[in-house]
Each structure stands twice: as C-alpha cells, then as structure tokens.
Amino acid sequence: MAIATGQEFLGKTIEVIFDRPLGSIHPKYDDMIYPVNYGYVPGTKAGDGDEIDVYYLTGDKPLEKVTAKCIGYVRRLDDNDDKLIATAGELYTVEEIEKKLEFQEKWFKHEIILESKRKD
C-alpha cells in the first residue's frame, strides 16, 4: 500500500473514525486532552505506518465516526506523516486552525496547507 499524503485528500469527502474523540486523554500523555475530535481514514497508510490521521474541527461533542470534507492538512517538517484537517464544510484561516491544533502541533515544526482561503 502506498504512503498517503495530505495533498491527495484536499477537497475530497472522507470517512473518519475517531479513536480519540473530543475530551479524551492522549494514550501516552495524560496531561493532553483533545479539544477536537481526532481520528483516521480507514484503509490508508501514513508515513508512520498507521492510517492517516484527521483533526475534525466541526462541533463540540465527542463523535465515533463522520463523513467530512478535507479542507487542508498539517505537513510536519520534522516528522514523516501528514495530518488531515476536516470539517462539515466550514472553512478556517491558517491562524484559526493553528489555535485549534496548538495542543498537539506546538511540539512539531509544521506548515498548514489549505484547499482554499476563507474570505472574511
């Protein structure tokens, strides 16, 4: 199976299964609580050997699975796998996304690539 990258998912509808729903505690770091639903696209393979991960920015309740739109991705420059950014269709600015993902991405050198820029 080929390694999945964020670029190939931009603008596409994806199925996401959440293994770390909003409010859950990180399995290795008990002081990290997920402020967004975090999961993966089944049947894919990311650079780390697991399925490609997804941050889902819509809503304020823990979810098990969802159909969503990939609006962008986090490219980690010091790691080998991209993290998809998905919503129910809303668009966000890079700054808004940085704030939502800071809980985890602050530990990595990264860039956020968006399908399109939100017009304010």
ZIMO-V98145 format. One record per pair of residues at least 12 apart in sequence whose ideal C-beta (glycine too) atoms are under 7 Angstrom apart, sorted by the first residue. I is the first residue (numbers start at 1). GAP is how many residues later the second one is. D is the distance in Angstrom with one decimal. If there is no record, write none. Layout:
# ZIMO-V98145
I GAP D
I GAP D
This chain:
# ZIMO-V98145
1 44 4.6
3 42 6.0
3 43 6.7
3 44 5.5
4 40 4.4
4 41 6.0
4 42 5.7
4 48 4.5
5 77 5.5
6 67 2.7
6 69 6.3
6 76 3.6
6 78 5.8
6 107 6.5
9 61 4.2
9 64 6.9
9 75 5.5
10 60 5.9
10 62 7.0
10 105 4.6
11 59 6.6
11 104 4.8
12 58 5.4
13 54 6.2
13 56 5.9
14 27 5.3
14 54 5.8
14 56 5.4
14 72 6.2
15 26 6.6
15 27 6.7
15 50 7.0
15 52 5.7
16 23 4.8
16 25 6.3
16 38 4.8
16 40 6.0
16 49 6.3
16 50 5.3
16 52 5.6
16 70 6.2
17 22 5.1
17 23 6.1
17 25 5.7
17 48 4.9
18 19 4.9
18 20 6.6
18 21 3.7
18 45 5.3
18 46 5.9
18 47 6.5
19 20 5.5
19 21 6.7
20 14 5.1
20 18 4.2
20 19 6.8
21 16 5.3
21 41 3.5
21 42 5.8
22 12 5.8
22 13 6.8
22 14 5.9
22 15 4.8
22 39 6.7
22 40 4.7
23 39 5.5
32 71 6.4
32 72 7.0
35 65 6.9
35 68 5.8
36 19 5.4
36 20 6.2
36 21 5.8
36 64 5.9
37 19 4.2
37 25 6.7
37 26 5.0
38 15 6.9
38 17 5.9
39 15 5.3
39 17 6.9
40 12 6.2
40 13 5.4
40 14 6.1
41 13 6.2
46 35 4.0
46 36 6.9
47 33 3.5
47 34 3.7
48 32 6.3
48 33 4.5
52 30 6.8
52 32 6.2
53 30 4.7
53 31 6.8
54 30 4.4
54 32 5.3
55 28 6.0
55 30 5.2
55 46 5.9
56 12 6.0
56 30 5.1
57 28 6.6
57 30 5.0
57 35 6.5
57 43 5.8
58 29 4.6
58 30 4.2
58 32 6.3
68 18 3.8
68 19 6.3
68 20 6.3
69 17 6.2
69 18 6.1
69 20 5.5
70 14 5.2
70 15 7.0
70 16 5.1
71 14 5.6
71 15 6.6
71 16 5.5
71 20 6.0
71 43 6.3
71 44 5.4
72 13 4.3
72 40 6.0
72 41 5.6
72 42 3.9
72 43 5.9
73 12 5.8
73 40 5.6
74 27 6.8
74 31 6.1
74 36 5.2
74 38 5.7
75 35 6.2
75 36 5.2
75 38 6.0
76 32 4.8
76 34 4.8
77 32 4.4
77 33 5.9
77 34 6.7
78 30 5.9
78 31 4.6
79 29 5.8
85 12 6.2
91 25 6.6
91 27 4.1
92 26 6.1
93 25 5.3
94 18 5.0
94 20 6.7
97 15 5.4
98 14 6.8
